[in-house]
């Protein structure tokens, strides 16, 4: 029987948990190093004590950059079987976390199925589920209703919950005064804003934060402090609303840590490329090194259909500057619920960004596969190249579709291949071109 409440509680008692040992092995760290990082809040191991099939991962800037995949049904796309296929495909492609953002129908069976069957971290946004769970209009819900849904998700076994605790009644005046171009684009943030506007009450996730902490401590649920005022376009990047909320999230981080509740802090969506590094450093200072979880950031507003690319560009910069967790973005962002192919493209783009950042940060063994790929390319060992590839099936399909005449080349260069010519030249062989 465990004699600690949360991973952070254990770490502060000097206890190395099985989850810390698992993370240490994956990260080429000692269990004691991981314990110290968890104790200090620099690493979060999101692992609800009821999620028994989880394969634990650590989230922190000094560890491998992790990837989250958003899924879930909506009123227009409500096939849970399709969503489960996306989940398993995401896990197979290496996603470390799945967020169920379902906003239609009876959401609990799918959420519980995820906890029973999915080895990745499971996250949710309880405010989405509140209207659906009670089947009542937003304005009729009470603060207690919202808190009870947080408890329900914790009891269902989710590992982390995004809560928009940093938006307050003061934010209403800021949004009206500062005239943002895109106002609030966070779905959860907009719901909380709307509820406060209609009821005249304070944000329940802020007002009853201590009660929420007690729930999270009981089940070992990590709080992901949602950024309701994240910029939704380049024009709103790093504005007063975003930064003022970040300061409040730093205060809430301290309060959570005081109760041994693990915290992640969510960061910007759309942002000019040259502002990203400064934002990462600012968060590390204000939130005392708590893991930073970013959506993208998306570095241009004019590429609908290609936002997996705009987000990967921003994600690589963000992670190399200290972000620990990248929320994937698919080609369907701003356009539609992603299908299975969109999910795949979003994951691959995010994993490329994460991997590039890990190499830049010199994460232990991050470059091993790159070096092995270089060796395989030099010797035209195609099987080893597939083994090193992030997406071997796509690579194989492209080569098969445009197969070369000779195996020691590709159909782009043929006998003009530089690698082939150098191999022959260095071994003293005759170099035939025609």
Buried (B, 14 or more C-beta within 10 A) or exposed (E): EEEBBBBBBBBBEEBBBEBBBBBBEBBEBBBEBBBBBBBBBBBBBBBBBBBEEBBBBBBBBBBBBBBBBBBBBEEEBBEBEBBBBBBEBBBEBBBBBBBBBBBBBEBBEBBBBBBEEBBBBBBBBBBBBBBBBBEEEBEEBEBEBBBBBBBBBBBBBBBBBBBBBBBBBEBEEBBEEEEBEBBBBBBBBBBBBEBBEEBEEBBBBBBBBEBBBEBBBBBBBBBBBBBBBBBBBBEBBBBEBBEBBBEBBBEBBEBBBEBBBBBBBBBBBBBBBEBBBEBBEBBBEBBBBBBBBBBBBBBBBEBEEBBBBBBBBBBBBBBBBBBBBBBBBBBBBBEEBBBEEBBBBBBBBBBBBBBBBBBBBEBEEBBEBEEBBEEBBEEBBBEBBBEBBBBEEEBBEEBEEEEBEEEEBBEEEEBEBEBBBEBBEEEEEEEEEE
